[in-house]
Amino acid sequence: MKQKFLLTILTMILAMGSAFAQHESIDTIQIKGLVIVKGKDARGKSIFRAYQDTGYARQKLKKNLHTKWLVFDVGFNNYRDKSNYPGAMVMSLYPQNQQQYYPNLSAADGSYDYSGLALNKFAPRSASQPLTPSEFKLITGKSINFNIWVLMQRLNIHKHKLNLIYALGVEMNNYRFARNITYVAGYPTTIIRDSVGFSKNKLFAQYLTIPVMLNFNSNPARPGRSFEMSLGFSGGYLLKSRTKQVSAERGKVRHTDDFSLNKWRLGLTGELAYGPIKLYSNFALTPLHDYGLEQYPFSVGFRFNGF
């Protein structure tokens, strides 16, 4: 895809150059490992052919350290919810007065009694009842993950087939809620079932992240035809978090707070690639929230090479 785009641009440049040149013509242009040769077909019409310079790739392999700038990812977020419902919700999301929010919190023997929830499972729920797993459902197609890796380096370990890849960048995660829940800032943070219908309701979390991966490259001399697989760990620190809600009643409302999100994030990270096509994935090993909810985020998407 990338080579076709470059070929189109260079074809336009060569066409313009041939229009202005009277006695000189450009026969060959090389940009890094891409070689474009000008020729003529059977009817004498100018055509251009693109080739991959394997000599350039071999020359590049003499370097043990390769650096790319501004690599970026575009994908989607979701999470595995392992929260203890509704007990975790009663204790963590309504910490001020549990009895006030759920009258049947204590049974006769002093244990928790949630039998009333089963009876009202499909009935409309009031604001006084604990939240349920379905109310944390995300709109996956609108829960966008966007990452910018300012620096990404590949260090040769063995014949350029086994490499170490590490990077420094920023992960930006949007969690778009399908239900009308609201994060109320404060200590402790509470999450309520809101009475307003939101056209947009999302939580945004931004992390400064360092991934480290072990990389296997099947054909380093021909990067356009090589299969690559990378797997490793990533560590991140929460830089910023905020909520954004849009409704007819309140308009556009933003709140910036840490919302009791986990400050540190540890996860598994991986990459699969064939030629210029790259897929990435991230799976968090630490929960999104510091307490109460146990939601483990993950993201998948496409990775685009930088410069």
C-alpha positions in Angstrom: 0.0 0.0 0.0 2.8 2.4 1.0 4.8 1.5 -2.2 1.8 2.1 -4.4 1.2 5.5 -2.8 4.9 6.4 -3.4 4.7 5.1 -6.9 1.7 7.3 -7.7 3.4 10.4 -6.3 6.6 9.8 -8.1 4.7 9.1 -11.4 3.2 12.5 -11.2 6.6 14.1 -10.5 8.2 12.3 -13.4 5.3 13.2 -15.7 5.7 16.9 -14.8 9.5 16.6 -15.3 9.1 15.0 -18.7 6.8 17.8 -19.8 9.4 20.5 -19.0 12.5 18.6 -20.1 13.3 18.9 -23.8 16.5 16.9 -24.3 16.9 15.1 -21.0 14.8 12.4 -19.4 14.9 10.7 -16.0 15.2 6.9 -16.3 15.7 5.8 -12.7 14.7 7.1 -9.3 15.6 5.4 -6.0 14.1 6.3 -2.6 15.7 4.2 0.0 14.9 0.6 -1.0 12.4 1.5 -3.7 13.6 1.7 -7.3 11.4 3.2 -10.0 12.5 2.7 -13.6 11.0 4.6 -16.6 10.4 2.6 -19.8 8.2 2.3 -22.8 5.5 -0.2 -23.7 4.9 -1.8 -27.2 3.0 1.3 -28.3 5.8 3.6 -27.2 3.9 5.0 -24.2 5.9 5.8 -21.1 5.4 3.4 -18.2 7.0 3.1 -14.8 8.0 -0.1 -12.9 8.9 -0.4 -9.2 11.5 -2.8 -7.8 12.8 -3.5 -4.4 16.6 -3.0 -4.0 17.8 -6.0 -2.0 21.3 -4.5 -2.0 20.0 -1.5 0.0 18.3 -3.9 2.5 21.6 -5.9 2.9 23.5 -2.7 3.3 21.0 -1.6 6.0 21.6 -4.9 7.8 25.1 -3.8 8.6 23.7 -1.5 11.3 22.8 -3.2 14.5 20.5 -0.4 15.7 17.6 1.0 13.7 15.5 3.9 14.8 12.0 5.0 13.7 10.3 8.2 14.7 6.6 8.9 15.2 5.2 5.4 14.8 1.5 5.5 15.5 -1.3 3.0 16.2 -5.0 3.2 15.6 -7.3 0.6 17.1 -10.2 -0.2 19.5 -10.5 -0.6 23.3 -12.5 -2.9 25.5 -12.0 -4.6 28.8 -12.5 -7.9 30.6 -14.8 -7.2 33.5 -14.0 -9.4 36.6 -15.7 -7.2 39.1 -17.6 -8.8 42.0 -21.2 -7.6 41.2 -23.2 -6.4 43.0 -21.1 -6.6 46.2 -18.2 -4.6 44.8 -20.6 -2.0 43.5 -22.4 -1.5 46.9 -19.1 -1.2 48.9 -17.0 0.8 46.4 -19.4 2.9 44.3 -21.7 3.9 47.2 -19.3 4.0 50.2 -21.1 6.7 52.2 -24.1 4.7 53.3 -24.7 1.3 51.9 -28.0 0.8 53.6 -29.3 4.0 52.0 -28.7 2.7 48.5 -29.7 -0.9 49.0 -32.2 -1.6 51.7 -31.7 -5.4 51.7 -27.9 -5.2 52.1 -27.9 -7.2 55.4 -29.8 -10.4 55.8 -31.1 -11.7 59.1 -27.9 -13.6 59.8 -25.8 -10.5 59.1 -24.6 -11.7 55.7 -25.3 -9.8 52.4 -28.6 -10.5 50.7 -28.9 -9.7 47.0 -32.0 -11.8 46.3 -34.0 -8.7 45.3 -31.7 -8.0 42.4 -32.6 -11.3 40.7 -36.3 -10.3 40.9 -35.7 -6.9 39.3 -33.0 -8.1 36.8 -35.0 -7.0 33.7 -37.1 -4.3 35.4 -36.3 -0.6 35.2 -33.8 0.2 38.0 -33.8 3.3 40.2 -30.8 5.4 41.0 -30.8 3.9 44.5 -29.9 0.4 43.3 -26.4 -0.8 42.7 -25.0 -0.7 39.2 -24.8 -3.9 37.1 -22.2 -5.3 34.7 -24.3 -4.4 31.7 -24.2 -0.7 32.6 -20.4 -0.7 32.0 -20.9 -2.0 28.5 -18.8 -0.2 25.9 -19.5 0.8 22.3 -16.5 -0.9 20.8 -16.6 0.8 17.5 -16.4 4.2 19.2 -13.9 3.2 22.0 -10.9 4.4 20.0 -7.3 3.6 21.0 -4.6 6.0 19.5 -0.9 5.7 20.4 2.0 7.8 19.3 5.5 6.3 19.7 7.9 9.2 19.6 10.9 6.8 19.4 11.0 3.1 18.5 14.3 1.2 18.2 15.2 -2.2 17.0 18.4 -3.8 18.4 20.0 -6.8 16.6 20.6 -9.8 18.8 21.2 -12.6 16.3 21.6 -12.1 12.5 18.8 -9.6 12.5 16.3 -12.4 12.8 16.1 -12.1 16.6 15.9 -8.5 17.8 14.9 -6.4 20.8 12.3 -3.7 20.2 11.7 -0.9 22.7 9.9 2.4 22.4 8.8 5.5 24.3 5.4 7.0 23.6 1.9 8.0 24.7 -1.2 5.7 24.8 -4.5 7.4 24.5 -7.6 5.3 25.4 -11.2 6.3 25.0 -13.9 4.2 26.7 -17.3 5.1 25.2 -20.1 3.9 27.4 -23.3 2.6 26.0 -25.3 3.3 29.2 -26.0 6.6 31.1 -23.5 6.3 34.0 -21.6 9.2 35.4 -18.2 9.3 37.2 -18.5 11.7 40.2 -15.0 13.1 41.1 -13.9 13.1 44.7 -12.4 10.8 47.3 -13.6 8.1 47.0 -14.8 8.3 43.4 -18.4 7.3 43.0 -20.2 6.1 39.8 -23.9 6.7 39.6 -26.8 5.8 37.3 -27.7 9.1 35.8 -31.2 10.4 34.9 -29.9 12.0 31.7 -29.7 10.4 28.3 -26.3 11.0 26.8 -25.5 11.1 23.1 -21.8 10.8 24.0 -20.5 9.5 27.3 -16.8 8.5 27.6 -13.9 8.1 29.9 -10.4 9.1 28.5 -7.1 7.8 30.0 -3.7 8.8 28.8 -0.5 7.0 29.7 3.3 7.5 29.2 4.4 4.0 28.2 7.5 2.0 27.5 7.1 -1.3 25.7 9.9 -3.9 25.5 9.5 -6.8 23.0 11.5 -9.7 21.7 11.1 -9.7 17.9 11.5 -12.5 15.3 12.0 -11.5 11.6 11.8 -14.4 9.0 13.5 -12.5 6.2 15.4 -9.3 7.2 17.0 -9.0 3.7 13.5 -8.6 2.1 11.4 -6.6 4.5 8.5 -6.4 2.0 8.1 -10.2 2.1 9.1 -10.9 5.7 6.9 -12.3 8.5 7.5 -10.7 11.9 6.2 -11.6 15.4 6.9 -9.6 18.6 6.0 -10.3 22.2 6.8 -8.5 25.4 5.8 -6.3 28.3 4.8 -2.7 28.6 4.8 -0.4 31.6 2.8 2.9 31.8 2.0 5.8 34.1 -1.3 7.7 34.1 -0.7 11.2 32.8 -4.3 12.5 32.4 -7.9 11.3 32.7 -11.2 13.0 32.1 -14.8 12.3 31.2 -16.8 13.9 28.5 -20.6 13.9 28.3 -23.0 15.4 25.7 -26.7 15.6 26.3 -29.6 17.9 25.3 -30.2 18.8 29.0 -26.7 19.7 30.0 -24.9 20.3 26.8 -21.2 19.4 26.6 -19.7 18.7 30.0 -16.0 17.8 30.7 -14.5 16.8 34.1 -10.8 16.3 34.6 -9.8 14.0 37.6 -7.9 10.8 38.3 -11.3 9.1 39.1 -9.4 6.6 41.3 -7.9 5.1 38.2 -4.8 3.0 38.7 -1.7 5.2 38.4 0.5 2.4 37.1 -0.2 0.0 34.3 1.5 -3.2 33.4 0.6 -5.3 30.4 1.4 -7.7 27.7 2.1 -6.2 24.3 2.6 -7.9 20.9 2.8 -7.3 17.2 2.2 -9.4 14.0 3.4 -8.2 10.6 3.8 -9.3 7.0 5.6 -6.7 5.0 4.2 -3.2 5.6 1.0 -4.5 7.2 1.2 -4.6 11.0 -1.2 -5.5 13.8 -0.7 -4.7 17.4 -2.3 -5.8 20.7 -2.1 -4.7 24.3 -3.5 -6.7 27.3 -3.4 -5.0 30.7 -2.4 -7.2 33.7 -3.4 -4.5 36.2 -7.0 -3.3 36.5 -8.1 0.1 35.2 -9.4 1.2 38.6 -7.5 1.4 41.8 -10.2 -0.2 43.8 -13.8 -1.6 43.5 -14.0 -2.4 39.8 -11.8 -5.1 38.3 -11.8 -4.2 34.6 -8.7 -5.2 32.6 -8.4 -3.2 29.4 -7.2 -4.5 26.1 -6.7 -2.9 22.7 -6.1 -4.2 19.1 -5.5 -2.4 15.9 -3.1 -1.4 13.1 0.4 0.0 13.4 1.8 2.4 10.9 5.6 2.9 10.4 7.1 6.2 11.1 10.1 7.9 9.6 
